[in-house]
Amino acid sequence: MAVLPDLLPVPFWGILIAVVLYALGSGLVEVLVSPIIEACPFENKNGMMSLLHSFYCWGAVGVILGSTLFFTVFGIANWKILTLLWAVVPLYNVWNFIRCPMERLIEDGEGMRPGQLLRLPLFWLLILLMVCSGASETSMAQWASAFTESAMGVSKTVGDLAGPCLFAVFMGISRVIYGKMSEKLDLVRTMTVCALLCVLCYLMASLAPLPALGLAGCALCGIAVGIMWPGSISISSQKCPRGGTAMFAFLALAGDLGATVSPAMVGGISNMAGGNLKIGLLVAAIFPLILLFGLLVLGTKR
């Protein structure tokens, strides 16, 4: 990212190549880390999975705060230096993965093949939960800064801190709380309540007459979506214990599909509405609503 734009005749192609490469890397990490936790002999795997994914939130908060501080002191023109500094994090993870012991979720020959998974009706319901979880999370997370800037008329620096940073903080808090209390809570029922709260938060952000209430909807949405992604993974492990690594790969793909489609949809609809971001967020409320329906189906006896 720091080097390729200057080496290629079209700088944008350098940025695009770098984005594709680190998307591949982060996608593989997502696929690998969840099975590692699932294979560990924890008694409370639901809570540990939620706690694991809470560190995604703290990482996001650290990147937002660190980048904002860097740009404030050194200026945004020095973004390449910041990129090199952040590259230390995945470099450190190389060392972590080299030393990390890898346990098998299931023995060879006992796991379901991709074709078997795709023929399982329950698996498609789990895929739907992951798509909607990724969409519910990223629709708000990626547009929170722009929403804060436009609704409250503040600078990008303030928008980043009051929007996605606050969202990530609340999302991390919700995952830590569930990680501590998961043994006392039913996962499907907890996710059902969170999906309903998420719908209300989207409605608050898009329909509230006061900008402060809209910002509160953005922040509280972090609490609502916190359990969705790790919870969907834990539910999948419980309902389909022979899914193996292939299942985790499909789930990560489904979550990333929702995380790709939903922000683009919000931006496109907002653009057609004359730049009204509230309209885009209002339409995005369909994703937590579908998630709520999927969880109600999953909770039935059949």
Secondary structure by P-SEA (a helix, b strand, c coil): ccccccccccaaaaaaaaaaaaaaaaaaaaacaaaaaaacccccaaaaaaaaaaaaaaaaaaaaaaaaaaaaaccccaaaaaaaaaaaaaaaaaaaaaabbbbbcccccccccaaaaaacaaaaaaaaaaaaaaaaaaaaaaaaaaaaaaaccccaaaaaaacaaaaaaaaaaaaaaaaaccccccaaaaaaaaaaaaaaaaaaacccccaaaaaaaaaaaaaaacccaaaaaaaaaaacccccaaaaaaaaaaaaaaacaaaaaaaaaaaaacccaaaaaaaaaaaaaaaaaaaaaaaccc
